[in-house]
Amino acid sequence: VSPTIDYPTICNGKYTLEKKLQNGYSGQVFQGHFKNNIPVVIKCCKKFLSWKVETFALKQLKHENIIKLVGISKSHIKPPEYMLVNSRDVSSLHILGQEFATYGDLYNLLQKHGYFSEKWTRTFFLPILNGLVYAYKEKGISHRDIKLENILISEDGIIKIGDWGLAAFHVKNNRFHTSCGTIGYMSP
């Protein structure tokens, strides 16, 4: 008999956190389950604005190539003790659950397998374009942080665009003058 492991929960036990996937600038990301049966990624955001933007965008975006919200989104919750590292940690977190991309992101796939052939690149590129065109034309939303780390692969091999925390709204026929995104991916 294997020992039972008590994983921490968040949002009044609705999400079970099983494995930390990322500990970044904007918060922590965990693999886990929603209500003990649906595999999810749980984003614990430090910045309310990023959480608000991503939640708002994903509630509008319903497309095969865009990551989906799963469960509840909750803001201003008290961080559990295991998430506090030092005195500079935030006083509240903002939680959202998203579908779990079993095969990770394109960055890790590229690191593991080396370069992609032109055929594979086209295979990845078309669904990314389909998702971005849908967001722009149908919903007036621009992602503004497209990079390998934000292109995910689901269990059935479907390409999904994730991390909509820098999205802009009402972008049709508008010109933006602010810089945002990941510096290493920006054009000169």
Buried (B, 14 or more C-beta within 10 A) or exposed (E): EEEEEEEBBBBEEBBBBBEBBEEEEBBBBBBBBBBEEBBBBBBBBBBBEBBBBBBBBBEBBEBEBBBBBBBBBBBEBEBEEEBEEEEEEBEEBBBBBBBBBEBBBBEBBEEEEEEBEEEEEEEBEEBBEBBBEBBBEEBBBBBBBBBBBBBBBBEEEEBBBBBBBBBBEEBEEEEEEEEEBEEEEEEE
